[in-house]
Amino acid sequence: MRGSNEHCAEMLAEPLVCDTFHITLHDLANGMRSQELQEKIENSEYHAKQLLGEIKAEDSHRIKLRSTFLFNMMNTSVVLGFAPAEEESCYRLMSLYERFQSVINLSYPLTPHITMAYYKPGRYGTAQLDRLREVIRYVDELGRIELELNAENLAYQCFTDMNHYVIK
């Protein structure tokens, strides 16, 4: 998170490489490395890639998003939230999410976001949290970002950590 280093360095993990910033449409499998996770990845990859091919062959899915605000995600990270900019984009986004639910049914709703930073494990005091709030308030005052997503850029990716992704 730009500008946070001098304010929150003791709270934040290794900086994320900007080239890896992305919005996840649907998590298909994640967790600690294990044989069970590997099997889950292999089972979902085929179906996800087939679905991805169908989506790319269809009409161009243009989805307009507008940033909302920075927030704490599951006490693991600071993320920049996004919301559909208009009703048609909302319909298209939710429709794509539901299609991938047929591959892996997630028990939580879609939360479009870009992860800006991860927290280091630990406990933090009031002064540290106040500095983090100050940085979040500063970033939120910078203004909103608008993005347009399309099916051409939709990709099936695997990652080993949040700085290393492989398009498959």
Disulfide bonds with the S-S distance in Angstrom:
none
